Amino acid sequence: MPEGDTVWNTARVLHRALGGARLTGSDFRVPQLATVDLTGWTVHESASRGKHLLLRLTAPEPVTAPEPVTAPAAGDDRTTRWTLHSHLRMDGVWRAYAPGERWTARPAHLIRAVLRGPDAVAVGYHLHELALVPTAEEGALVGHLGPDLLGADWNPAEAVRRIAARPEAAIGEALLDQRNLAGVGNLYKCEVLFLRGISPWTPVGAVPDLAGTVTLAQKLLAANRGRWTQSTTGSLHRGRTSYVYGRRAQPCRRCGTAIRKEELGERVTYWCPACQPAPPGTVPPRPATS
């Protein structure tokens, strides 16, 4: 399940494969980009913004841009600087292959984009929200996001301000809201709240140290940059990488109580009912029956 660190890693994979390269071919298998040909375009940067991927390119000659979404900045040339935007959501993935290497990551019918360079081929499977926009208009796609936990703009005070704006919201849902802070997914939500001893259903206004919570989230994501095995326990051994996530009915690593799993909003959540007691005035969710 892609989270901020996974998307960060993917951006680096794409940059190593195509950064600085002039594309020798492209193939988009989605209706909105079916006629787009990026042959001759130069890839100059691959970046992540929360859970969004931004591949920035330069066209070899001016390209007619669609009606601008935002006002042009001074000196901005939106006819040659473009961004290929994609979102991985739950099941998207990019893979880099050597020329001639067999594409084996996913079935061929899931391929949505192919970018060919002189030394590598990048293949995007089951990608979502694919769009090609002038780089100056990236804000129309990612400008709503909160501070990026792995970006240069990370600002814990701003993340706290955004979360605290809805004191009635459950903290578990607030951490997943990318408008508050960009990059936290279900795994980190569950693990951060366990480590902080906070019930996922606690109202934001009742969380005693929001700054400590978002700071811990940033530290956990940053610790997993550069590797594909996500661990919050410090162990990379199979079955030992998480405290509560994915461990329903297994004993809590701290107290031995069975870990529970329940829906929270549109996502499931894992927690220890002993280590993360429900706050006064709230009703704990029913135990899961399956």
Buried (B, 14 or more C-beta within 10 A) or exposed (E): EBBBBBBBBBBBBBBEBBBEBBBBEBBBBBEEBEEBEBEBBBBBBBBBBBBBBBBBBBBEEEBEBEEBBBEEEEEBBBEBBBBBBBBBEEEBBBBBBEEEEEBEBBEEEBBBBBBBBEEBBBBBBBBEBBBBBBBBBBEBBBEEBBBBBBBEEBBBEBBBBBBBEBEEBBBBBBBBBBEBBBBBBBBBBBBBBBBBEBBBBBBBEBBEEBEBBBBBBBEBBBBBEEEEEBBBEEEEEEEEBBBBBBBBEEEBBBEEEBBBBBEBEEBBBBBBBEBBBBBEEBEBBEEEEE
